[in-house]
Amino acid sequence: VQLVESGGGLVQPGGSLRLSCVVSGVTFDGYAIGWFRQTPEKGRAGIAFSDNRDGYTNYAAAVKGLFTISRGSAVNTVYLQMYSLNPADSAVYYCNLYHWATSRDYWGQGTQVTVSS
């Protein structure tokens, strides 16, 4: 199983980015898909989740209404659309796949997002 994130970069405050996560080696059946972000100060924290079993989505309070997790039309692709970015959103963003039946999870290598003027 491999997860590959892309789409990170440098963006000005107030700007937008869309992160992509391409998953290979497994289908999404029975998995929850999540985006996490990590900084040296705060560690790694979950920010957006989607349960492929029923389509349920959930967001951390800090990003609710600003970020959207979605499935792409391409097979096994997940996006994180981010709007109104501010410097506090600067972090390494990781895609995660969690299998409900086995509690096994998989991580991508991360993509850096830097919000700065």
Summary of the structure (lengths in Angstrom):
residues: 117
radius of gyration: 13.5
end to end distance: 37.1
largest distance: 44.5
contacts: 341
relative contact order: 0.33
helix: 3%
strand: 56%
